[in-house]
Amino acid sequence: GRWSSRQKSQAWQTWVDVVEDERRRVERERDSARRLRSTVGRWCERFLARAWRAWIEVVEYETLLAANEAASARRLRSCIQHWSLRKTAKAWRAWTEAVEESARGDRRLALSARDLRLCVKRWVCRERAAAFRTWRRFLDIQRRLERCLKRCRNRHLAMG
């Protein structure tokens, strides 16, 4: 049969109630998802910050250890060099004086003495160059780490 107006009205009201309930449910789910995303984002930021601080502490500690070890090694090397250089310098001066004395009349021997002085100078410069290269490598590593951190931070900001 035919539906009465009352039945149609009740069916319509039931349908409106179901649609309204569904709309509220979807809205609650959206709010829950938004709150969850926000909570997870804060958690990730804290986690990332905590991990970064821990990593920095380890790097600083390792750097401090390396600096202390390097300082100790430098002091020891300096003491040994100071002690041995006195004897070496004394022997070097005696030998170069003897070479220069005997080279006064011999041009080839004078050139050999000059070459020897240049060779010693290159050894000293080589140590300075090695120190500079080490410093450059450290700066390159630091620059790469900073770029990596910026990328991670930007990626995290883009997600949140």
PyMOL commands that set and color helices and strands:
alter all, ss='L'
color gray80, all
select helices_A, chain A and resi 5-103+107-159
alter helices_A, ss='H'
color red, helices_A
deselect
rebuild
show_as cartoon
